Amino acid sequence: MEIKKLVTQLIKKYGTSNPFKLADHLGIAVVFEPLGSIHGYYSRSHRTKVIHINENLSSKKQLSTCAHELGHAIQHPNENTAFLKSKTHFPTSRIETEANEFMIELLFNQGTECAITACEATVSYGIPDELIKSLEGKKFN
């Protein structure tokens, strides 16, 4: 399914674009833990989906990390993603690109409580400018 359509359906169904609230609605556990320089990762074990987020990140970076990892949990539910190291949101594979697109669709979704601008994405949320530029040709909400 097209990522934009998927995000739109999730927001409509659950009435939120907040990735933490969406994870809760979808039965995905979110765990905050010390991860050093790693922002977060997604894992699945024994049918239990878990988003791991570095507890030492700012709340805005935790939000963008949760949105990225939620993209993995929804689009790649059987994959255990490699650790997302600090400042490595830049797409390196198909599944990372898809998770990044999911994150941006969710966070840039206008008219919702988590909508952000490109400037906020890079300055406050820690989303690398290279990622924003790599997706410039795509139309987001």
Summary of the structure (lengths in Angstrom):
residues: 141
radius of gyration: 13.6
end to end distance: 16.4
largest distance: 39.8
contacts: 442
relative contact order: 0.18
helix: 44%
strand: 16%
